[in-house]
Amino acid sequence: MRVKDELGPDAVILESRRVRMKGLRGFFAPLRMEITAAVDNNNSSRSHVSGTLPQPELEKGIREELSDLRKILMRLVQREEKTPELNRQEHELLKYWRLQLEQQEVMPELIAELLEEIKEYLQGEASFPREVAGLFLRRSLRKRLKTVPEKGAQVQVFVGPTGVGKTTTLAKLAARYALYQGENVGIVTIDHYRIGALEQLRTYSEITGLPLEVVMTPRDLRKAVEKFSRCQRVLIDTAGRSTLNISHIRELAGYLQNLPPAEIFLVISATTKTRDLKLIAENFRSMNYNRLIFTKLDETSTYGFLLNGIHFTSLPIVYMTMGQSVPDDICLADVDKIADLLLGEE
């Protein structure tokens, strides 16, 4: 034993304990055994010495722990080396699609939701190709976009602000139903405020041979609808109303209260600003509209209003128009078509 080797055969162990070296190195170093010993010299005095002894059984376990710790540290280092590159790719990817949606004038809150969904879809991927992200963005858009097939409702009403193209849209659909689908169509107008609108409908009526009724009161409207009860379609044009004139909107809504079940189209121009779009959606609710038509798509290069309009109303788009030609410049709304416009792929 080292104690007797160093102090002689008369050495006596007084105390032993396990201790750790001081300092940072001591945290990783193995525990050592500290022994306090003494020796009697000529029975007159005692000497003592203290030292540390390595513990082989402890060293083995700690070496294994240190080896495991090194492996963990190496994995962390490798992950840190890769993370900045992945974050950079993700940043560039989201920046690209954010810019695309901003250029289309999609509302900021909708952009944030869409980009967050992209991040969720791509979580854990080693790379983020723009094309793959575009597919996921299209999927998210499709979930939010709403369209419906052309419905067979007999009565269809067209409401909305002034100057959005309600009368022209009605004429396009009247010709579509009569000429392309062979249906009997009756036209009713309660827009007796604008002489131009009435003359426009009379011209369409004469060209197509479709009957036209002009009504002045809610009672007259009910009679006109009854008169056209044998028609497969009864299309009702209404006077445009200022979005801010709530009393006029409510007055017009009074005409529609006693109609049979109908498709009531809120007609909105594609050139409408987002703030005004929200106001239109709110202030025309008394008209009980249940479908959307967006007009004048040929007069804009941004299409975020399509998504914004659905968001504000929670209603589907049925038709979109893109010009003045009757009856050609109108089409059924299509989710993929709208997604193409929003993603700049049209």
Contacts in CASP RR format, 6 or more apart in sequence:
PFRMAT RR
TARGET T0000
AUTHOR 0000-0000-0000
METHOD contacts of the structure
MODEL  1
MRVKDELGPDAVILESRRVRMKGLRGFFAPLRMEITAAVDNNNSSRSHVS
GTLPQPELEKGIREELSDLRKILMRLVQREEKTPELNRQEHELLKYWRLQ
LEQQEVMPELIAELLEEIKEYLQGEASFPREVAGLFLRRSLRKRLKTVPE
KGAQVQVFVGPTGVGKTTTLAKLAARYALYQGENVGIVTIDHYRIGALEQ
LRTYSEITGLPLEVVMTPRDLRKAVEKFSRCQRVLIDTAGRSTLNISHIR
ELAGYLQNLPPAEIFLVISATTKTRDLKLIAENFRSMNYNRLIFTKLDET
STYGFLLNGIHFTSLPIVYMTMGQSVPDDICLADVDKIADLLLGEE
2 53 0 8 1.000
3 11 0 8 1.000
3 13 0 8 1.000
3 35 0 8 1.000
3 37 0 8 1.000
3 49 0 8 1.000
4 11 0 8 1.000
6 49 0 8 1.000
7 37 0 8 1.000
7 38 0 8 1.000
7 39 0 8 1.000
7 47 0 8 1.000
7 49 0 8 1.000
8 39 0 8 1.000
10 39 0 8 1.000
10 40 0 8 1.000
11 37 0 8 1.000
11 38 0 8 1.000
11 39 0 8 1.000
12 37 0 8 1.000
12 38 0 8 1.000
12 39 0 8 1.000
12 40 0 8 1.000
13 35 0 8 1.000
13 36 0 8 1.000
13 37 0 8 1.000
14 36 0 8 1.000
14 37 0 8 1.000
14 38 0 8 1.000
14 48 0 8 1.000
15 35 0 8 1.000
15 36 0 8 1.000
16 33 0 8 1.000
16 34 0 8 1.000
16 35 0 8 1.000
16 36 0 8 1.000
17 33 0 8 1.000
17 34 0 8 1.000
18 31 0 8 1.000
18 32 0 8 1.000
18 33 0 8 1.000
18 34 0 8 1.000
18 55 0 8 1.000
19 31 0 8 1.000
19 32 0 8 1.000
19 33 0 8 1.000
19 34 0 8 1.000
19 52 0 8 1.000
20 26 0 8 1.000
20 27 0 8 1.000
20 29 0 8 1.000
20 31 0 8 1.000
20 32 0 8 1.000
21 29 0 8 1.000
21 32 0 8 1.000
28 66 0 8 1.000
30 54 0 8 1.000
30 55 0 8 1.000
30 58 0 8 1.000
30 59 0 8 1.000
30 62 0 8 1.000
31 55 0 8 1.000
31 58 0 8 1.000
31 62 0 8 1.000
32 52 0 8 1.000
32 53 0 8 1.000
32 54 0 8 1.000
32 55 0 8 1.000
33 52 0 8 1.000
33 53 0 8 1.000
33 54 0 8 1.000
33 55 0 8 1.000
34 50 0 8 1.000
34 51 0 8 1.000
34 52 0 8 1.000
35 50 0 8 1.000
35 51 0 8 1.000
35 52 0 8 1.000
35 53 0 8 1.000
36 48 0 8 1.000
36 49 0 8 1.000
36 50 0 8 1.000
37 48 0 8 1.000
37 49 0 8 1.000
37 50 0 8 1.000
38 46 0 8 1.000
38 47 0 8 1.000
38 48 0 8 1.000
39 46 0 8 1.000
39 47 0 8 1.000
39 48 0 8 1.000
40 46 0 8 1.000
41 47 0 8 1.000
86 126 0 8 1.000
86 127 0 8 1.000
86 128 0 8 1.000
89 127 0 8 1.000
89 128 0 8 1.000
90 119 0 8 1.000
90 122 0 8 1.000
90 128 0 8 1.000
93 118 0 8 1.000
93 128 0 8 1.000
93 130 0 8 1.000
93 133 0 8 1.000
94 115 0 8 1.000
94 118 0 8 1.000
94 119 0 8 1.000
96 130 0 8 1.000
97 114 0 8 1.000
97 115 0 8 1.000
97 118 0 8 1.000
97 133 0 8 1.000
97 134 0 8 1.000
97 137 0 8 1.000
98 111 0 8 1.000
98 115 0 8 1.000
100 343 0 8 1.000
100 344 0 8 1.000
101 110 0 8 1.000
101 111 0 8 1.000
101 114 0 8 1.000
101 304 0 8 1.000
101 342 0 8 1.000
102 111 0 8 1.000
103 302 0 8 1.000
104 302 0 8 1.000
104 303 0 8 1.000
104 304 0 8 1.000
104 341 0 8 1.000
104 342 0 8 1.000
104 344 0 8 1.000
105 274 0 8 1.000
105 302 0 8 1.000
105 304 0 8 1.000
105 305 0 8 1.000
105 308 0 8 1.000
106 114 0 8 1.000
106 304 0 8 1.000
106 307 0 8 1.000
106 308 0 8 1.000
106 342 0 8 1.000
107 274 0 8 1.000
107 307 0 8 1.000
107 308 0 8 1.000
107 311 0 8 1.000
110 144 0 8 1.000
110 307 0 8 1.000
110 308 0 8 1.000
110 311 0 8 1.000
113 140 0 8 1.000
114 137 0 8 1.000
114 140 0 8 1.000
114 141 0 8 1.000
117 136 0 8 1.000
117 137 0 8 1.000
117 140 0 8 1.000
118 133 0 8 1.000
118 134 0 8 1.000
118 136 0 8 1.000
118 137 0 8 1.000
118 140 0 8 1.000
121 136 0 8 1.000
121 139 0 8 1.000
122 128 0 8 1.000
122 132 0 8 1.000
122 133 0 8 1.000
122 136 0 8 1.000
125 132 0 8 1.000
134 343 0 8 1.000
137 343 0 8 1.000
138 339 0 8 1.000
138 343 0 8 1.000
141 307 0 8 1.000
141 338 0 8 1.000
141 339 0 8 1.000
141 342 0 8 1.000
141 343 0 8 1.000
142 335 0 8 1.000
142 336 0 8 1.000
142 339 0 8 1.000
144 307 0 8 1.000
144 310 0 8 1.000
144 311 0 8 1.000
145 306 0 8 1.000
145 307 0 8 1.000
145 310 0 8 1.000
145 317 0 8 1.000
145 335 0 8 1.000
145 338 0 8 1.000
145 339 0 8 1.000
146 310 0 8 1.000
146 314 0 8 1.000
146 315 0 8 1.000
146 316 0 8 1.000
146 317 0 8 1.000
147 316 0 8 1.000
147 317 0 8 1.000
147 318 0 8 1.000
147 332 0 8 1.000
147 333 0 8 1.000
147 334 0 8 1.000
147 335 0 8 1.000
147 338 0 8 1.000
148 291 0 8 1.000
148 316 0 8 1.000
148 318 0 8 1.000
149 332 0 8 1.000
150 318 0 8 1.000
150 332 0 8 1.000
151 263 0 8 1.000
151 318 0 8 1.000
153 261 0 8 1.000
153 262 0 8 1.000
153 263 0 8 1.000
154 231 0 8 1.000
154 232 0 8 1.000
154 233 0 8 1.000
154 234 0 8 1.000
154 260 0 8 1.000
154 262 0 8 1.000
155 225 0 8 1.000
155 234 0 8 1.000
155 236 0 8 1.000
155 259 0 8 1.000
155 260 0 8 1.000
155 261 0 8 1.000
155 262 0 8 1.000
155 263 0 8 1.000
156 173 0 8 1.000
156 233 0 8 1.000
156 234 0 8 1.000
156 235 0 8 1.000
156 236 0 8 1.000
156 262 0 8 1.000
156 263 0 8 1.000
156 264 0 8 1.000
156 265 0 8 1.000
157 236 0 8 1.000
157 238 0 8 1.000
157 256 0 8 1.000
157 259 0 8 1.000
157 262 0 8 1.000
157 263 0 8 1.000
157 264 0 8 1.000
157 265 0 8 1.000
158 166 0 8 1.000
158 167 0 8 1.000
158 169 0 8 1.000
158 170 0 8 1.000
158 235 0 8 1.000
158 236 0 8 1.000
158 237 0 8 1.000
158 238 0 8 1.000
158 265 0 8 1.000
158 267 0 8 1.000
158 293 0 8 1.000
159 166 0 8 1.000
159 238 0 8 1.000
159 240 0 8 1.000
159 252 0 8 1.000
159 264 0 8 1.000
159 265 0 8 1.000
159 266 0 8 1.000
159 267 0 8 1.000
159 284 0 8 1.000
159 287 0 8 1.000
159 289 0 8 1.000
160 166 0 8 1.000
160 238 0 8 1.000
160 240 0 8 1.000
160 241 0 8 1.000
160 266 0 8 1.000
160 267 0 8 1.000
160 268 0 8 1.000
160 280 0 8 1.000
160 284 0 8 1.000
160 287 0 8 1.000
161 240 0 8 1.000
161 241 0 8 1.000
161 242 0 8 1.000
161 243 0 8 1.000
161 268 0 8 1.000
161 269 0 8 1.000
161 280 0 8 1.000
162 240 0 8 1.000
162 241 0 8 1.000
162 242 0 8 1.000
163 240 0 8 1.000
163 269 0 8 1.000
164 240 0 8 1.000
164 267 0 8 1.000
164 268 0 8 1.000
164 269 0 8 1.000
164 272 0 8 1.000
164 295 0 8 1.000
164 296 0 8 1.000
165 267 0 8 1.000
165 269 0 8 1.000
165 295 0 8 1.000
165 296 0 8 1.000
165 321 0 8 1.000
166 237 0 8 1.000
166 238 0 8 1.000
166 240 0 8 1.000
166 267 0 8 1.000
167 189 0 8 1.000
167 191 0 8 1.000
167 197 0 8 1.000
167 200 0 8 1.000
167 201 0 8 1.000
167 237 0 8 1.000
168 200 0 8 1.000
168 295 0 8 1.000
168 321 0 8 1.000
168 324 0 8 1.000
168 326 0 8 1.000
169 265 0 8 1.000
169 267 0 8 1.000
169 293 0 8 1.000
169 295 0 8 1.000
169 319 0 8 1.000
169 321 0 8 1.000
169 330 0 8 1.000
170 187 0 8 1.000
170 201 0 8 1.000
170 235 0 8 1.000
170 237 0 8 1.000
171 200 0 8 1.000
171 201 0 8 1.000
171 204 0 8 1.000
171 326 0 8 1.000
171 327 0 8 1.000
172 321 0 8 1.000
172 326 0 8 1.000
172 327 0 8 1.000
172 328 0 8 1.000
172 329 0 8 1.000
172 330 0 8 1.000
173 235 0 8 1.000
173 319 0 8 1.000
173 327 0 8 1.000
173 330 0 8 1.000
174 185 0 8 1.000
174 186 0 8 1.000
174 187 0 8 1.000
174 204 0 8 1.000
174 208 0 8 1.000
174 210 0 8 1.000
174 233 0 8 1.000
174 235 0 8 1.000
174 327 0 8 1.000
175 204 0 8 1.000
175 208 0 8 1.000
175 326 0 8 1.000
175 327 0 8 1.000
176 327 0 8 1.000
176 330 0 8 1.000
177 183 0 8 1.000
177 185 0 8 1.000
177 232 0 8 1.000
177 233 0 8 1.000
178 184 0 8 1.000
178 185 0 8 1.000
178 208 0 8 1.000
178 210 0 8 1.000
179 208 0 8 1.000
179 327 0 8 1.000
180 327 0 8 1.000
183 231 0 8 1.000
183 232 0 8 1.000
183 233 0 8 1.000
184 230 0 8 1.000
184 231 0 8 1.000
184 232 0 8 1.000
184 233 0 8 1.000
185 210 0 8 1.000
185 231 0 8 1.000
185 232 0 8 1.000
185 233 0 8 1.000
185 234 0 8 1.000
185 235 0 8 1.000
186 210 0 8 1.000
186 211 0 8 1.000
186 212 0 8 1.000
186 213 0 8 1.000
186 228 0 8 1.000
186 231 0 8 1.000
186 233 0 8 1.000
186 234 0 8 1.000
186 235 0 8 1.000
187 201 0 8 1.000
187 204 0 8 1.000
187 205 0 8 1.000
187 210 0 8 1.000
187 211 0 8 1.000
187 212 0 8 1.000
187 213 0 8 1.000
187 234 0 8 1.000
187 235 0 8 1.000
187 237 0 8 1.000
188 212 0 8 1.000
188 213 0 8 1.000
188 214 0 8 1.000
188 215 0 8 1.000
188 221 0 8 1.000
188 224 0 8 1.000
188 225 0 8 1.000
188 228 0 8 1.000
188 234 0 8 1.000
188 235 0 8 1.000
188 236 0 8 1.000
188 237 0 8 1.000
189 197 0 8 1.000
189 198 0 8 1.000
189 201 0 8 1.000
189 212 0 8 1.000
189 213 0 8 1.000
189 214 0 8 1.000
189 215 0 8 1.000
189 236 0 8 1.000
189 237 0 8 1.000
189 238 0 8 1.000
190 214 0 8 1.000
190 215 0 8 1.000
190 216 0 8 1.000
190 221 0 8 1.000
190 236 0 8 1.000
190 237 0 8 1.000
190 238 0 8 1.000
190 239 0 8 1.000
190 252 0 8 1.000
190 255 0 8 1.000
191 197 0 8 1.000
191 198 0 8 1.000
191 237 0 8 1.000
191 238 0 8 1.000
191 239 0 8 1.000
191 240 0 8 1.000
192 198 0 8 1.000
192 214 0 8 1.000
192 215 0 8 1.000
192 216 0 8 1.000
192 239 0 8 1.000
193 239 0 8 1.000
193 240 0 8 1.000
194 239 0 8 1.000
194 240 0 8 1.000
197 237 0 8 1.000
197 239 0 8 1.000
198 214 0 8 1.000
201 212 0 8 1.000
201 237 0 8 1.000
202 212 0 8 1.000
204 210 0 8 1.000
204 326 0 8 1.000
205 211 0 8 1.000
205 212 0 8 1.000
211 228 0 8 1.000
213 224 0 8 1.000
213 227 0 8 1.000
213 228 0 8 1.000
215 221 0 8 1.000
215 223 0 8 1.000
215 224 0 8 1.000
218 254 0 8 1.000
218 255 0 8 1.000
218 257 0 8 1.000
218 258 0 8 1.000
221 236 0 8 1.000
221 255 0 8 1.000
221 256 0 8 1.000
221 259 0 8 1.000
222 258 0 8 1.000
222 259 0 8 1.000
225 234 0 8 1.000
225 236 0 8 1.000
225 259 0 8 1.000
225 260 0 8 1.000
228 234 0 8 1.000
236 262 0 8 1.000
238 252 0 8 1.000
238 255 0 8 1.000
239 252 0 8 1.000
240 252 0 8 1.000
241 248 0 8 1.000
241 249 0 8 1.000
241 252 0 8 1.000
242 248 0 8 1.000
243 276 0 8 1.000
243 279 0 8 1.000
243 280 0 8 1.000
243 283 0 8 1.000
243 284 0 8 1.000
244 279 0 8 1.000
244 283 0 8 1.000
246 283 0 8 1.000
249 283 0 8 1.000
249 284 0 8 1.000
249 286 0 8 1.000
249 287 0 8 1.000
250 286 0 8 1.000
252 287 0 8 1.000
253 286 0 8 1.000
253 287 0 8 1.000
253 288 0 8 1.000
256 262 0 8 1.000
256 264 0 8 1.000
256 287 0 8 1.000
256 288 0 8 1.000
263 290 0 8 1.000
263 291 0 8 1.000
263 318 0 8 1.000
264 287 0 8 1.000
264 288 0 8 1.000
264 289 0 8 1.000
264 290 0 8 1.000
264 291 0 8 1.000
265 289 0 8 1.000
265 291 0 8 1.000
265 292 0 8 1.000
265 293 0 8 1.000
265 318 0 8 1.000
265 319 0 8 1.000
266 280 0 8 1.000
266 281 0 8 1.000
266 284 0 8 1.000
266 287 0 8 1.000
266 289 0 8 1.000
266 291 0 8 1.000
266 292 0 8 1.000
266 293 0 8 1.000
266 313 0 8 1.000
266 315 0 8 1.000
267 293 0 8 1.000
267 295 0 8 1.000
268 277 0 8 1.000
268 280 0 8 1.000
268 292 0 8 1.000
268 293 0 8 1.000
268 294 0 8 1.000
268 295 0 8 1.000
268 305 0 8 1.000
268 309 0 8 1.000
269 294 0 8 1.000
269 295 0 8 1.000
269 296 0 8 1.000
269 299 0 8 1.000
270 294 0 8 1.000
270 295 0 8 1.000
270 296 0 8 1.000
270 297 0 8 1.000
270 299 0 8 1.000
270 300 0 8 1.000
270 303 0 8 1.000
270 305 0 8 1.000
271 296 0 8 1.000
271 299 0 8 1.000
271 300 0 8 1.000
272 280 0 8 1.000
272 305 0 8 1.000
274 305 0 8 1.000
274 308 0 8 1.000
277 305 0 8 1.000
277 308 0 8 1.000
277 309 0 8 1.000
277 312 0 8 1.000
278 308 0 8 1.000
278 312 0 8 1.000
281 309 0 8 1.000
281 312 0 8 1.000
281 313 0 8 1.000
282 312 0 8 1.000
289 313 0 8 1.000
289 315 0 8 1.000
290 315 0 8 1.000
291 315 0 8 1.000
291 316 0 8 1.000
291 317 0 8 1.000
291 318 0 8 1.000
292 309 0 8 1.000
292 310 0 8 1.000
292 313 0 8 1.000
292 315 0 8 1.000
292 316 0 8 1.000
292 317 0 8 1.000
292 318 0 8 1.000
293 317 0 8 1.000
293 318 0 8 1.000
293 319 0 8 1.000
293 320 0 8 1.000
293 321 0 8 1.000
294 305 0 8 1.000
294 306 0 8 1.000
294 317 0 8 1.000
294 319 0 8 1.000
294 320 0 8 1.000
294 321 0 8 1.000
294 333 0 8 1.000
295 320 0 8 1.000
295 321 0 8 1.000
296 321 0 8 1.000
296 322 0 8 1.000
296 323 0 8 1.000
297 303 0 8 1.000
297 320 0 8 1.000
297 321 0 8 1.000
297 322 0 8 1.000
298 322 0 8 1.000
298 323 0 8 1.000
298 329 0 8 1.000
303 338 0 8 1.000
303 341 0 8 1.000
303 342 0 8 1.000
304 342 0 8 1.000
306 317 0 8 1.000
306 338 0 8 1.000
306 341 0 8 1.000
306 342 0 8 1.000
307 338 0 8 1.000
307 342 0 8 1.000
310 316 0 8 1.000
310 317 0 8 1.000
316 333 0 8 1.000
317 333 0 8 1.000
317 338 0 8 1.000
318 332 0 8 1.000
318 333 0 8 1.000
319 330 0 8 1.000
319 331 0 8 1.000
319 332 0 8 1.000
319 333 0 8 1.000
320 330 0 8 1.000
320 331 0 8 1.000
320 332 0 8 1.000
320 333 0 8 1.000
321 329 0 8 1.000
321 330 0 8 1.000
321 331 0 8 1.000
322 329 0 8 1.000
322 330 0 8 1.000
322 331 0 8 1.000
323 329 0 8 1.000
337 346 0 8 1.000
339 345 0 8 1.000
340 346 0 8 1.000
END
